[in-house]
Amino acid sequence: MELTGAQWRKSTRSSGNGGDCVEVADNLPDVVGVRDSKDPLGPALVFRPAAWQAFVGMAKAHDAI
């Protein structure tokens, strides 16, 4: 899938440990991209927005436990 035009941002949960971060691009229609900031030209995972929202919701719920 082509992610041209993706505006990548670092996760708010990424720490300041030398660049080991997850980046998310949620500005594209119908997809959310996720990649490793250490390898910006490498592979990216692609999710449907509803699936990404479900994942984030579950991660937040788990973090609250």
DRENSESE-440576 format. One record per residue (C-alpha): residue in one letter; y, x, z. Coordinates in steps of 0.5 Angstrom, whole numbers, padded with zeros to 4 digits, always signed. Layout:
N
AYXZ...
//
This chain:
65
M+0000+0000+0000E+0007+0003-0002L+0012+0003+0004T+0018+0005+0000G+0024+0003+0004A+0021+0003+0011Q+0025+0005+0016W+0021+0008+0021R+0023+0008+0029K+0020+0011+0035S+0016+0007+0040T+0020+0006+0046R+0014+0008+0050S+0013+0015+0046S+0015+0020+0051G+0019+0027+0050N+0013+0031+0050G+0015+0035+0043G+0014+0030+0038D+0007+0027+0039C+0010+0020+0038V+0008+0013+0034E+0013+0011+0029V+0014+0003+0027A+0017+0000+0021D+0018-0007+0021N+0023-0008+0016L+0019-0009+0010P+0017-0016+0008D+0010-0019+0010V+0008-0012+0013V+0009-0007+0019G+0007+0000+0018V+0005+0005+0024R+0004+0012+0023D+0004+0019+0027S+0011+0022+0027K+0008+0029+0027D+0005+0027+0020P+0010+0023+0016L+0007+0024+0010G+0000+0023+0012P-0003+0016+0012A+0000+0010+0016L-0004+0004+0018V-0001-0003+0016F-0001-0010+0019R+0001-0017+0018P+0007-0018+0023A+0002-0024+0027A-0003-0018+0028W+0002-0013+0030Q+0005-0018+0035A-0001-0020+0038F-0003-0013+0039V+0004-0011+0042G+0003-0017+0046M-0004-0015+0049A-0001-0008+0050K+0004-0011+0054A+0000-0015+0058H-0005-0010+0059D+0001-0005+0062A+0003-0010+0067I-0004-0011+0070
//
